[in-house]
Amino acid sequence: MAKPDLVSVYVTASGQLYKDDGESSLSLAFKTVPLATTDLTASGIGVPIGGVYVDTDTGALSVRRT
């Protein structure tokens, strides 16, 4: 069985996630990822514990822990 290639993922200032397509360009990694400032606000918009959201303060991909 072939192993999947690992690719870098980048977050734009607007919260869009793009992945390196291996051909010196980026393609959309996910259609939508919720935007939130904290785990509490992520909870309020329906992100489950263990779910992923983009932290609008830092632009980082975050996992809801509480």
Secondary structure, DSSP 4 states (H G I P E B T S, - for coil): -PPPPP--EEE-TTS-EEEE-SSSSEEES-S---EESSHHHHHHTTPPTT-EEEETTT--EEE---
